[in-house]
Amino acid sequence: MVARATHLGCETIQIFSGNPRGWKNKPLSSAETAKFKEGVKKEKINPVFVHMPYLPNIASPRENLYFKSIKSLQEDLVRTEKLGATYLVLHLGSRINDSKTPLSSRIDRHWHIGDGYIGREGFRRIINHPELSHLPVILETPRKSDEDDLKNMSVVRDLVEPALSN
């Protein structure tokens, strides 16, 4: 992941620490975590985000799913710390719409930046909002190749407006 991020010119990354579509993960080995942390430090990639698997739903009204989700969250917090990541990304329910489908569609489908329902103007406003503009940007977009990632990163970078000086 670090080599790919460096190749793409990423300054920050988001990874899954295990299986994104399952409940069980193999333990992280000391060798894996050391290699990852060394690569991130060497390439000056910061911050690092870990994304929780898709199955947990800590907002579930179903008790068994709720407790299973909390256990998954606890495990992912430990894995995030072992990897030296700064943040853990989680979705608070099973209903978190994305730009491929309209608002309230109850479908979470990512789409290319500016080509969906949020659109370029929506992203321009988000990226340049004074309360958000200093934060790193993590893209969750569909990809068939590195070219898709490069295109989406280019669109976002082109939407950044220069800061106004007083």
VMD Tcl script that builds the backbone (N, CA, C; Angstrom):
set m [mol new atoms 498]
animate dup $m
set s [atomselect $m all]
$s set {name element resname resid chain x y z} {
  {N N MET 1 A 0.814 -1.187 0.000}
  {CA C MET 1 A 0.000 0.000 0.000}
  {C C MET 1 A 0.862 1.257 0.000}
  {N N VAL 2 A 1.929 1.263 0.759}
  {CA C VAL 2 A 2.790 2.443 0.829}
  {C C VAL 2 A 3.438 2.709 -0.525}
  {N N ALA 3 A 3.902 1.662 -1.201}
  {CA C ALA 3 A 4.518 1.836 -2.518}
  {C C ALA 3 A 3.502 2.397 -3.517}
  {N N ARG 4 A 2.282 1.885 -3.486}
  {CA C ARG 4 A 1.240 2.374 -4.395}
  {C C ARG 4 A 0.886 3.824 -4.087}
  {N N ALA 5 A 0.770 4.158 -2.817}
  {CA C ALA 5 A 0.465 5.537 -2.420}
  {C C ALA 5 A 1.573 6.479 -2.880}
  {N N THR 6 A 2.802 6.061 -2.737}
  {CA C THR 6 A 3.938 6.889 -3.173}
  {C C THR 6 A 3.900 7.068 -4.679}
  {N N HIS 7 A 3.636 5.993 -5.408}
  {CA C HIS 7 A 3.545 6.041 -6.871}
  {C C HIS 7 A 2.471 7.031 -7.327}
  {N N LEU 8 A 1.361 7.076 -6.604}
  {CA C LEU 8 A 0.252 7.959 -6.963}
  {C C LEU 8 A 0.426 9.388 -6.455}
  {N N GLY 9 A 1.436 9.621 -5.632}
  {CA C GLY 9 A 1.662 10.961 -5.098}
  {C C GLY 9 A 0.752 11.294 -3.927}
  {N N CYS 10 A 0.323 10.284 -3.199}
  {CA C CYS 10 A -0.559 10.505 -2.040}
  {C C CYS 10 A 0.248 11.049 -0.862}
  {N N GLU 11 A -0.373 11.928 -0.116}
  {CA C GLU 11 A 0.237 12.470 1.090}
  {C C GLU 11 A -0.352 11.832 2.338}
  {N N THR 12 A -1.507 11.203 2.191}
  {CA C THR 12 A -2.193 10.500 3.265}
  {C C THR 12 A -2.826 9.254 2.657}
  {N N ILE 13 A -3.124 8.261 3.491}
  {CA C ILE 13 A -3.753 7.048 2.971}
  {C C ILE 13 A -4.815 6.538 3.937}
  {N N GLN 14 A -5.710 5.745 3.380}
  {CA C GLN 14 A -6.705 5.015 4.149}
  {C C GLN 14 A -6.581 3.553 3.753}
  {N N ILE 15 A -6.525 2.679 4.738}
  {CA C ILE 15 A -6.382 1.253 4.471}
  {C C ILE 15 A -7.415 0.470 5.283}
  {N N PHE 16 A -7.658 -0.760 4.872}
  {CA C PHE 16 A -8.352 -1.729 5.706}
  {C C PHE 16 A -7.262 -2.523 6.406}
  {N N SER 17 A -7.424 -2.770 7.691}
  {CA C SER 17 A -6.410 -3.536 8.416}
  {C C SER 17 A -6.657 -5.036 8.309}
  {N N GLY 18 A -7.749 -5.389 7.655}
  {CA C GLY 18 A -8.096 -6.792 7.478}
  {C C GLY 18 A -9.168 -6.913 6.413}
  {N N ASN 19 A -9.993 -7.919 6.542}
  {CA C ASN 19 A -11.045 -8.208 5.574}
  {C C ASN 19 A -12.162 -7.154 5.665}
  {N N PRO 20 A -12.390 -6.358 4.617}
  {CA C PRO 20 A -13.420 -5.330 4.693}
  {C C PRO 20 A -14.845 -5.878 4.655}
  {N N ARG 21 A -15.013 -7.128 4.231}
  {CA C ARG 21 A -16.355 -7.685 4.087}
  {C C ARG 21 A -16.583 -8.897 4.989}
  {N N GLY 22 A -15.882 -8.928 6.105}
  {CA C GLY 22 A -16.033 -10.055 7.012}
  {C C GLY 22 A -15.894 -9.629 8.464}
  {N N TRP 23 A -16.180 -10.574 9.351}
  {CA C TRP 23 A -16.112 -10.306 10.780}
  {C C TRP 23 A -14.791 -10.733 11.388}
  {N N LYS 24 A -14.081 -11.619 10.751}
  {CA C LYS 24 A -12.841 -12.151 11.332}
  {C C LYS 24 A -11.632 -11.644 10.557}
  {N N ASN 25 A -10.591 -11.306 11.297}
  {CA C ASN 25 A -9.326 -10.881 10.697}
  {C C ASN 25 A -8.201 -11.742 11.230}
  {N N LYS 26 A -7.229 -11.990 10.390}
  {CA C LYS 26 A -6.040 -12.670 10.892}
  {C C LYS 26 A -5.253 -11.656 11.716}
  {N N PRO 27 A -4.543 -12.122 12.717}
  {CA C PRO 27 A -3.759 -11.198 13.540}
  {C C PRO 27 A -2.704 -10.469 12.698}
  {N N LEU 28 A -2.428 -9.235 13.074}
  {CA C LEU 28 A -1.358 -8.487 12.404}
  {C C LEU 28 A -0.033 -8.969 12.980}
  {N N SER 29 A 0.881 -9.346 12.109}
  {CA C SER 29 A 2.180 -9.801 12.595}
  {C C SER 29 A 3.066 -8.596 12.914}
  {N N SER 30 A 3.999 -8.810 13.800}
  {CA C SER 30 A 4.946 -7.752 14.151}
  {C C SER 30 A 5.746 -7.319 12.936}
  {N N ALA 31 A 6.095 -8.276 12.076}
  {CA C ALA 31 A 6.869 -7.960 10.867}
  {C C ALA 31 A 6.052 -7.091 9.910}
  {N N GLU 32 A 4.757 -7.433 9.739}
  {CA C GLU 32 A 3.874 -6.640 8.861}
  {C C GLU 32 A 3.737 -5.206 9.361}
  {N N THR 33 A 3.457 -5.083 10.647}
  {CA C THR 33 A 3.242 -3.744 11.187}
  {C C THR 33 A 4.518 -2.919 11.158}
  {N N ALA 34 A 5.652 -3.540 11.453}
  {CA C ALA 34 A 6.925 -2.810 11.423}
  {C C ALA 34 A 7.243 -2.331 10.008}
  {N N LYS 35 A 7.033 -3.202 9.014}
  {CA C LYS 35 A 7.295 -2.827 7.623}
  {C C LYS 35 A 6.373 -1.681 7.186}
  {N N PHE 36 A 5.104 -1.769 7.559}
  {CA C PHE 36 A 4.152 -0.726 7.205}
  {C C PHE 36 A 4.540 0.601 7.849}
  {N N LYS 37 A 4.803 0.589 9.145}
  {CA C LYS 37 A 5.147 1.819 9.861}
  {C C LYS 37 A 6.445 2.431 9.328}
  {N N GLU 38 A 7.394 1.583 9.003}
  {CA C GLU 38 A 8.665 2.061 8.445}
  {C C GLU 38 A 8.435 2.732 7.085}
  {N N GLY 39 A 7.618 2.117 6.240}
  {CA C GLY 39 A 7.331 2.677 4.924}
  {C C GLY 39 A 6.595 4.003 5.005}
  {N N VAL 40 A 5.619 4.083 5.894}
  {CA C VAL 40 A 4.856 5.315 6.078}
  {C C VAL 40 A 5.776 6.450 6.547}
  {N N LYS 41 A 6.658 6.116 7.483}
  {CA C LYS 41 A 7.593 7.127 8.004}
  {C C LYS 41 A 8.580 7.568 6.925}
  {N N LYS 42 A 9.127 6.604 6.206}
  {CA C LYS 42 A 10.117 6.911 5.155}
  {C C LYS 42 A 9.516 7.794 4.073}
  {N N GLU 43 A 8.274 7.494 3.672}
  {CA C GLU 43 A 7.624 8.229 2.581}
  {C C GLU 43 A 6.870 9.470 3.066}
  {N N LYS 44 A 6.920 9.711 4.382}
  {CA C LYS 44 A 6.270 10.894 4.977}
  {C C LYS 44 A 4.776 10.954 4.651}
  {N N ILE 45 A 4.106 9.813 4.767}
  {CA C ILE 45 A 2.665 9.737 4.551}
  {C C ILE 45 A 1.990 9.973 5.897}
  {N N ASN 46 A 1.197 11.029 5.952}
  {CA C ASN 46 A 0.599 11.417 7.218}
  {C C ASN 46 A -0.586 12.336 6.963}
  {N N PRO 47 A -1.703 12.067 7.621}
  {CA C PRO 47 A -1.982 10.991 8.560}
  {C C PRO 47 A -2.378 9.709 7.840}
  {N N VAL 48 A -2.427 8.640 8.614}
  {CA C VAL 48 A -2.876 7.339 8.123}
  {C C VAL 48 A -4.228 7.041 8.763}
  {N N PHE 49 A -5.184 6.618 7.933}
  {CA C PHE 49 A -6.526 6.249 8.376}
  {C C PHE 49 A -6.702 4.750 8.184}
  {N N VAL 50 A -7.339 4.100 9.135}
  {CA C VAL 50 A -7.775 2.711 8.984}
  {C C VAL 50 A -9.291 2.752 8.859}
  {N N HIS 51 A -9.825 2.021 7.891}
  {CA C HIS 51 A -11.273 1.963 7.668}
  {C C HIS 51 A -11.791 0.657 8.254}
  {N N MET 52 A -12.811 0.747 9.091}
  {CA C MET 52 A -13.441 -0.459 9.636}
  {C C MET 52 A -14.085 -1.273 8.526}
  {N N PRO 53 A -14.315 -2.558 8.757}
  {CA C PRO 53 A -15.056 -3.361 7.783}
  {C C PRO 53 A -16.464 -2.793 7.566}
  {N N TYR 54 A -17.103 -3.237 6.504}
  {CA C TYR 54 A -18.422 -2.732 6.141}
  {C C TYR 54 A -19.558 -3.316 6.983}
  {N N LEU 55 A -19.391 -4.491 7.556}
  {CA C LEU 55 A -20.490 -5.178 8.229}
  {C C LEU 55 A -20.926 -4.571 9.567}
  {N N PRO 56 A -20.020 -4.085 10.405}
  {CA C PRO 56 A -20.455 -3.537 11.688}
  {C C PRO 56 A -21.412 -2.354 11.525}
  {N N ASN 57 A -22.365 -2.292 12.444}
  {CA C ASN 57 A -23.344 -1.208 12.463}
  {C C ASN 57 A -23.590 -0.866 13.923}
  {N N ILE 58 A -22.827 0.097 14.447}
  {CA C ILE 58 A -22.952 0.416 15.868}
  {C C ILE 58 A -24.217 1.210 16.190}
  {N N ALA 59 A -25.017 1.498 15.178}
  {CA C ALA 59 A -26.308 2.148 15.392}
  {C C ALA 59 A -27.464 1.147 15.248}
  {N N SER 60 A -27.149 -0.125 15.168}
  {CA C SER 60 A -28.192 -1.130 14.957}
  {C C SER 60 A -29.105 -1.268 16.170}
  {N N PRO 61 A -30.413 -1.337 15.938}
  {CA C PRO 61 A -31.339 -1.607 17.043}
  {C C PRO 61 A -31.354 -3.097 17.406}
  {N N ARG 62 A -30.756 -3.936 16.539}
  {CA C ARG 62 A -30.705 -5.380 16.815}
  {C C ARG 62 A -29.550 -5.650 17.776}
  {N N GLU 63 A -29.872 -6.133 18.953}
  {CA C GLU 63 A -28.891 -6.283 20.023}
  {C C GLU 63 A -27.682 -7.129 19.618}
  {N N ASN 64 A -27.922 -8.253 18.942}
  {CA C ASN 64 A -26.802 -9.124 18.571}
  {C C ASN 64 A -25.851 -8.417 17.590}
  {N N LEU 65 A -26.388 -7.691 16.624}
  {CA C LEU 65 A -25.545 -6.964 15.677}
  {C C LEU 65 A -24.828 -5.806 16.367}
  {N N TYR 66 A -25.519 -5.129 17.258}
  {CA C TYR 66 A -24.912 -4.021 17.997}
  {C C TYR 66 A -23.679 -4.504 18.776}
  {N N PHE 67 A -23.825 -5.575 19.571}
  {CA C PHE 67 A -22.707 -6.053 20.389}
  {C C PHE 67 A -21.577 -6.618 19.538}
  {N N LYS 68 A -21.915 -7.283 18.464}
  {CA C LYS 68 A -20.900 -7.778 17.536}
  {C C LYS 68 A -20.146 -6.598 16.908}
  {N N SER 69 A -20.861 -5.540 16.601}
  {CA C SER 69 A -20.267 -4.340 16.012}
  {C C SER 69 A -19.344 -3.629 16.999}
  {N N ILE 70 A -19.754 -3.553 18.264}
  {CA C ILE 70 A -18.918 -2.922 19.288}
  {C C ILE 70 A -17.623 -3.712 19.463}
  {N N LYS 71 A -17.733 -5.043 19.446}
  {CA C LYS 71 A -16.525 -5.878 19.549}
  {C C LYS 71 A -15.606 -5.629 18.359}
  {N N SER 72 A -16.165 -5.509 17.170}
  {CA C SER 72 A -15.375 -5.215 15.982}
  {C C SER 72 A -14.695 -3.847 16.103}
  {N N LEU 73 A -15.421 -2.867 16.612}
  {CA C LEU 73 A -14.854 -1.538 16.820}
  {C C LEU 73 A -13.673 -1.601 17.788}
  {N N GLN 74 A -13.830 -2.333 18.878}
  {CA C GLN 74 A -12.741 -2.478 19.847}
  {C C GLN 74 A -11.510 -3.114 19.200}
  {N N GLU 75 A -11.727 -4.169 18.419}
  {CA C GLU 75 A -10.618 -4.839 17.750}
  {C C GLU 75 A -9.933 -3.907 16.747}
  {N N ASP 76 A -10.739 -3.138 16.020}
  {CA C ASP 76 A -10.156 -2.227 15.038}
  {C C ASP 76 A -9.398 -1.075 15.690}
  {N N LEU 77 A -9.829 -0.642 16.863}
  {CA C LEU 77 A -9.064 0.380 17.580}
  {C C LEU 77 A -7.684 -0.145 17.949}
  {N N VAL 78 A -7.613 -1.394 18.383}
  {CA C VAL 78 A -6.327 -2.013 18.711}
  {C C VAL 78 A -5.461 -2.145 17.450}
  {N N ARG 79 A -6.054 -2.596 16.345}
  {CA C ARG 79 A -5.317 -2.763 15.098}
  {C C ARG 79 A -4.817 -1.409 14.582}
  {N N THR 80 A -5.642 -0.376 14.730}
  {CA C THR 80 A -5.262 0.972 14.302}
  {C C THR 80 A -4.036 1.435 15.085}
  {N N GLU 81 A -4.058 1.203 16.378}
  {CA C GLU 81 A -2.908 1.591 17.205}
  {C C GLU 81 A -1.656 0.799 16.828}
  {N N LYS 82 A -1.800 -0.509 16.601}
  {CA C LYS 82 A -0.650 -1.329 16.224}
  {C C LYS 82 A -0.012 -0.846 14.930}
  {N N LEU 83 A -0.833 -0.371 13.998}
  {CA C LEU 83 A -0.322 0.117 12.716}
  {C C LEU 83 A 0.215 1.537 12.801}
  {N N GLY 84 A 0.036 2.179 13.928}
  {CA C GLY 84 A 0.509 3.543 14.081}
  {C C GLY 84 A -0.346 4.557 13.342}
  {N N ALA 85 A -1.589 4.174 13.017}
  {CA C ALA 85 A -2.488 5.077 12.308}
  {C C ALA 85 A -3.067 6.097 13.283}
  {N N THR 86 A -3.415 7.240 12.747}
  {CA C THR 86 A -3.947 8.326 13.562}
  {C C THR 86 A -5.455 8.237 13.733}
  {N N TYR 87 A -6.148 7.747 12.716}
  {CA C TYR 87 A -7.610 7.774 12.712}
  {C C TYR 87 A -8.204 6.423 12.334}
  {N N LEU 88 A -9.427 6.192 12.839}
  {CA C LEU 88 A -10.220 5.026 12.453}
  {C C LEU 88 A -11.523 5.542 11.858}
  {N N VAL 89 A -11.819 5.132 10.637}
  {CA C VAL 89 A -13.039 5.537 9.941}
  {C C VAL 89 A -14.098 4.468 10.177}
  {N N LEU 90 A -15.285 4.901 10.617}
  {CA C LEU 90 A -16.381 3.976 10.764}
  {C C LEU 90 A -17.653 4.646 10.289}
  {N N HIS 91 A -18.588 3.828 9.856}
  {CA C HIS 91 A -19.883 4.320 9.423}
  {C C HIS 91 A -20.873 4.006 10.541}
  {N N LEU 92 A -21.702 4.965 10.862}
  {CA C LEU 92 A -22.572 4.843 12.032}
  {C C LEU 92 A -23.917 4.214 11.750}
  {N N GLY 93 A -24.049 3.523 10.668}
  {CA C GLY 93 A -25.311 2.867 10.358}
  {C C GLY 93 A -25.215 2.192 9.008}
  {N N SER 94 A -26.332 1.698 8.542}
  {CA C SER 94 A -26.313 0.967 7.273}
  {C C SER 94 A -27.153 1.640 6.211}
  {N N ARG 95 A -27.495 2.939 6.481}
  {CA C ARG 95 A -28.403 3.550 5.531}
  {C C ARG 95 A -27.744 4.550 4.638}
  {N N ILE 96 A -24.961 5.617 5.203}
  {CA C ILE 96 A -24.029 6.621 5.036}
  {C C ILE 96 A -23.870 6.945 3.651}
  {N N ASN 97 A -25.805 7.465 2.267}
  {CA C ASN 97 A -25.821 7.859 0.867}
  {C C ASN 97 A -24.466 8.411 0.429}
  {N N ASP 98 A -24.113 8.082 -0.849}
  {CA C ASP 98 A -22.940 8.698 -1.442}
  {C C ASP 98 A -23.355 9.258 -2.781}
  {N N SER 99 A -22.447 9.774 -3.523}
  {CA C SER 99 A -22.825 10.617 -4.653}
  {C C SER 99 A -23.329 9.894 -5.896}
  {N N LYS 100 A -23.244 8.570 -5.986}
  {CA C LYS 100 A -23.757 7.910 -7.183}
  {C C LYS 100 A -25.286 7.875 -7.193}
  {N N THR 101 A -25.885 7.927 -6.020}
  {CA C THR 101 A -27.344 7.856 -5.915}
  {C C THR 101 A -27.878 9.105 -5.219}
  {N N PRO 102 A -29.141 9.427 -5.437}
  {CA C PRO 102 A -29.703 10.636 -4.816}
  {C C PRO 102 A -29.807 10.518 -3.299}
  {N N LEU 103 A -29.892 11.663 -2.648}
  {CA C LEU 103 A -30.088 11.740 -1.207}
  {C C LEU 103 A -31.315 10.920 -0.805}
  {N N SER 104 A -31.210 10.225 0.297}
  {CA C SER 104 A -32.276 9.386 0.870}
  {C C SER 104 A -32.547 8.117 0.068}
  {N N SER 105 A -31.639 7.730 -0.824}
  {CA C SER 105 A -31.843 6.515 -1.613}
  {C C SER 105 A -31.572 5.249 -0.804}
  {N N ARG 106 A -30.918 5.407 0.358}
  {CA C ARG 106 A -30.531 4.285 1.213}
  {C C ARG 106 A -29.561 3.339 0.514}
  {N N ILE 107 A -28.823 3.881 -0.434}
  {CA C ILE 107 A -27.808 3.114 -1.155}
  {C C ILE 107 A -26.485 3.851 -1.005}
  {N N ASP 108 A -25.473 3.147 -0.541}
  {CA C ASP 108 A -24.154 3.749 -0.344}
  {C C ASP 108 A -23.257 3.322 -1.501}
  {N N ARG 109 A -23.200 4.132 -2.534}
  {CA C ARG 109 A -22.376 3.838 -3.697}
  {C C ARG 109 A -21.490 5.041 -4.004}
  {N N HIS 110 A -20.224 4.781 -3.935}
  {CA C HIS 110 A -19.270 5.844 -4.236}
  {C C HIS 110 A -19.220 6.082 -5.737}
  {N N TRP 111 A -18.882 7.307 -6.104}
  {CA C TRP 111 A -18.752 7.633 -7.513}
  {C C TRP 111 A -17.585 8.584 -7.693}
  {N N HIS 112 A -17.222 8.830 -8.921}
  {CA C HIS 112 A -16.080 9.698 -9.199}
  {C C HIS 112 A -16.401 11.140 -8.815}
  {N N ILE 113 A -15.394 11.820 -8.283}
  {CA C ILE 113 A -15.573 13.181 -7.774}
  {C C ILE 113 A -16.090 14.093 -8.883}
  {N N GLY 114 A -17.223 14.729 -8.614}
  {CA C GLY 114 A -17.810 15.682 -9.544}
  {C C GLY 114 A -18.752 15.074 -10.572}
  {N N ASP 115 A -18.805 13.743 -10.666}
  {CA C ASP 115 A -19.649 13.097 -11.673}
  {C C ASP 115 A -20.978 12.590 -11.115}
  {N N GLY 116 A -21.202 12.738 -9.832}
  {CA C GLY 116 A -22.411 12.215 -9.222}
  {C C GLY 116 A -23.327 13.318 -8.728}
  {N N TYR 117 A -24.130 12.994 -7.728}
  {CA C TYR 117 A -25.149 13.917 -7.239}
  {C C TYR 117 A -24.587 15.078 -6.423}
  {N N ILE 118 A -23.450 14.907 -5.808}
  {CA C ILE 118 A -22.845 16.032 -5.088}
  {C C ILE 118 A -22.294 17.030 -6.090}
  {N N GLY 119 A -21.648 16.536 -7.136}
  {CA C GLY 119 A -21.154 17.393 -8.211}
  {C C GLY 119 A -19.905 18.186 -7.830}
  {N N ARG 120 A -19.289 18.777 -8.839}
  {CA C ARG 120 A -18.060 19.557 -8.613}
  {C C ARG 120 A -18.300 20.746 -7.692}
  {N N GLU 121 A -19.419 21.428 -7.882}
  {CA C GLU 121 A -19.700 22.601 -7.045}
  {C C GLU 121 A -19.871 22.195 -5.585}
  {N N GLY 122 A -20.535 21.090 -5.343}
  {CA C GLY 122 A -20.686 20.604 -3.974}
  {C C GLY 122 A -19.347 20.282 -3.336}
  {N N PHE 123 A -18.502 19.581 -4.086}
  {CA C PHE 123 A -17.172 19.267 -3.561}
  {C C PHE 123 A -16.317 20.511 -3.398}
  {N N ARG 124 A -16.447 21.476 -4.306}
  {CA C ARG 124 A -15.683 22.722 -4.179}
  {C C ARG 124 A -16.040 23.410 -2.865}
  {N N ARG 125 A -17.327 23.427 -2.532}
  {CA C ARG 125 A -17.764 24.062 -1.288}
  {C C ARG 125 A -17.271 23.302 -0.058}
  {N N ILE 126 A -17.319 21.996 -0.108}
  {CA C ILE 126 A -16.841 21.185 1.021}
  {C C ILE 126 A -15.346 21.398 1.230}
  {N N ILE 127 A -14.585 21.258 0.167}
  {CA C ILE 127 A -13.123 21.331 0.246}
  {C C ILE 127 A -12.637 22.696 0.708}
  {N N ASN 128 A -13.346 23.736 0.331}
  {CA C ASN 128 A -12.908 25.090 0.657}
  {C C ASN 128 A -13.628 25.698 1.862}
  {N N HIS 129 A -14.478 24.939 2.518}
  {CA C HIS 129 A -15.167 25.460 3.702}
  {C C HIS 129 A -14.128 25.777 4.777}
  {N N PRO 130 A -14.208 26.957 5.391}
  {CA C PRO 130 A -13.193 27.365 6.360}
  {C C PRO 130 A -12.989 26.399 7.529}
  {N N GLU 131 A -14.041 25.689 7.921}
  {CA C GLU 131 A -13.913 24.742 9.037}
  {C C GLU 131 A -13.319 23.401 8.602}
  {N N LEU 132 A -13.232 23.158 7.294}
  {CA C LEU 132 A -12.768 21.864 6.791}
  {C C LEU 132 A -11.496 21.952 5.962}
  {N N SER 133 A -11.192 23.121 5.433}
  {CA C SER 133 A -10.138 23.245 4.424}
  {C C SER 133 A -8.752 22.839 4.905}
  {N N HIS 134 A -8.514 22.806 6.193}
  {CA C HIS 134 A -7.205 22.421 6.724}
  {C C HIS 134 A -7.070 20.911 6.935}
  {N N LEU 135 A -8.153 20.178 6.727}
  {CA C LEU 135 A -8.151 18.741 6.990}
  {C C LEU 135 A -7.658 17.941 5.791}
  {N N PRO 136 A -7.072 16.759 6.042}
  {CA C PRO 136 A -6.692 15.896 4.921}
  {C C PRO 136 A -7.934 15.365 4.219}
  {N N VAL 137 A -7.787 15.017 2.960}
  {CA C VAL 137 A -8.894 14.497 2.166}
  {C C VAL 137 A -8.627 13.026 1.861}
  {N N ILE 138 A -9.596 12.198 2.174}
  {CA C ILE 138 A -9.542 10.780 1.846}
  {C C ILE 138 A -10.623 10.531 0.806}
  {N N LEU 139 A -10.240 9.957 -0.321}
  {CA C LEU 139 A -11.192 9.680 -1.391}
  {C C LEU 139 A -11.614 8.220 -1.338}
  {N N GLU 140 A -12.913 7.999 -1.337}
  {CA C GLU 140 A -13.459 6.644 -1.456}
  {C C GLU 140 A -14.229 6.619 -2.765}
  {N N THR 141 A -13.516 6.320 -3.830}
  {CA C THR 141 A -14.086 6.347 -5.172}
  {C C THR 141 A -13.863 5.010 -5.855}
  {N N PRO 142 A -14.695 4.671 -6.836}
  {CA C PRO 142 A -14.481 3.403 -7.551}
  {C C PRO 142 A -13.183 3.465 -8.348}
  {N N ARG 143 A -12.568 2.301 -8.500}
  {CA C ARG 143 A -11.325 2.287 -9.269}
  {C C ARG 143 A -11.195 0.996 -10.054}
  {N N LYS 144 A -10.836 1.176 -11.302}
  {CA C LYS 144 A -10.477 0.032 -12.138}
  {C C LYS 144 A -8.973 0.006 -12.337}
  {N N SER 145 A -8.350 1.181 -12.174}
  {CA C SER 145 A -6.905 1.286 -12.353}
  {C C SER 145 A -6.401 2.515 -11.608}
  {N N ASP 146 A -5.088 2.662 -11.576}
  {CA C ASP 146 A -4.487 3.840 -10.949}
  {C C ASP 146 A -4.950 5.127 -11.617}
  {N N GLU 147 A -5.286 5.053 -12.895}
  {CA C GLU 147 A -5.742 6.252 -13.606}
  {C C GLU 147 A -7.008 6.835 -12.975}
  {N N ASP 148 A -7.897 5.967 -12.479}
  {CA C ASP 148 A -9.095 6.450 -11.793}
  {C C ASP 148 A -8.720 7.251 -10.544}
  {N N ASP 149 A -7.778 6.725 -9.763}
  {CA C ASP 149 A -7.335 7.438 -8.567}
  {C C ASP 149 A -6.685 8.767 -8.930}
  {N N LEU 150 A -5.824 8.740 -9.937}
  {CA C LEU 150 A -5.143 9.967 -10.357}
  {C C LEU 150 A -6.129 11.018 -10.846}
  {N N LYS 151 A -7.154 10.588 -11.578}
  {CA C LYS 151 A -8.174 11.519 -12.078}
  {C C LYS 151 A -8.927 12.156 -10.916}
  {N N ASN 152 A -9.384 11.344 -9.958}
  {CA C ASN 152 A -10.126 11.864 -8.817}
  {C C ASN 152 A -9.278 12.787 -7.951}
  {N N MET 153 A -8.015 12.444 -7.743}
  {CA C MET 153 A -7.127 13.315 -6.968}
  {C C MET 153 A -6.908 14.638 -7.700}
  {N N SER 154 A -6.779 14.577 -9.004}
  {CA C SER 154 A -6.588 15.795 -9.791}
  {C C SER 154 A -7.811 16.708 -9.710}
  {N N VAL 155 A -8.993 16.128 -9.801}
  {CA C VAL 155 A -10.224 16.925 -9.711}
  {C C VAL 155 A -10.278 17.633 -8.360}
  {N N VAL 156 A -10.013 16.901 -7.277}
  {CA C VAL 156 A -10.062 17.511 -5.941}
  {C C VAL 156 A -9.021 18.621 -5.826}
  {N N ARG 157 A -7.810 18.355 -6.261}
  {CA C ARG 157 A -6.752 19.379 -6.165}
  {C C ARG 157 A -7.094 20.611 -6.990}
  {N N ASP 158 A -7.749 20.418 -8.128}
  {CA C ASP 158 A -8.147 21.561 -8.967}
  {C C ASP 158 A -9.257 22.392 -8.317}
  {N N LEU 159 A -10.020 21.790 -7.413}
  {CA C LEU 159 A -11.118 22.502 -6.758}
  {C C LEU 159 A -10.656 23.351 -5.569}
  {N N VAL 160 A -9.437 23.115 -5.098}
  {CA C VAL 160 A -8.922 23.881 -3.965}
  {C C VAL 160 A -8.651 25.309 -4.398}
  {N N GLU 161 A -9.245 26.235 -3.662}
  {CA C GLU 161 A -9.064 27.670 -3.964}
  {C C GLU 161 A -7.935 28.211 -3.106}
  {N N PRO 162 A -7.145 29.139 -3.665}
  {CA C PRO 162 A -6.064 29.723 -2.842}
  {C C PRO 162 A -6.650 30.457 -1.652}
  {N N ALA 163 A -5.945 30.386 -0.536}
  {CA C ALA 163 A -6.395 31.084 0.686}
  {C C ALA 163 A -6.291 32.581 0.471}
  {N N LEU 164 A -7.291 33.297 0.961}
  {CA C LEU 164 A -7.275 34.763 0.873}
  {C C LEU 164 A -6.423 35.315 1.988}
  {N N SER 165 A -5.525 36.226 1.653}
  {CA C SER 165 A -4.698 36.838 2.689}
  {C C SER 165 A -5.248 38.223 3.015}
  {N N ASN 166 A -5.084 38.620 4.254}
  {CA C ASN 166 A -5.597 39.942 4.695}
  {C C ASN 166 A -4.644 41.050 4.383}
}
mol reanalyze $m
mol bondsrecalc $m
mol representation Tube
mol addrep $m
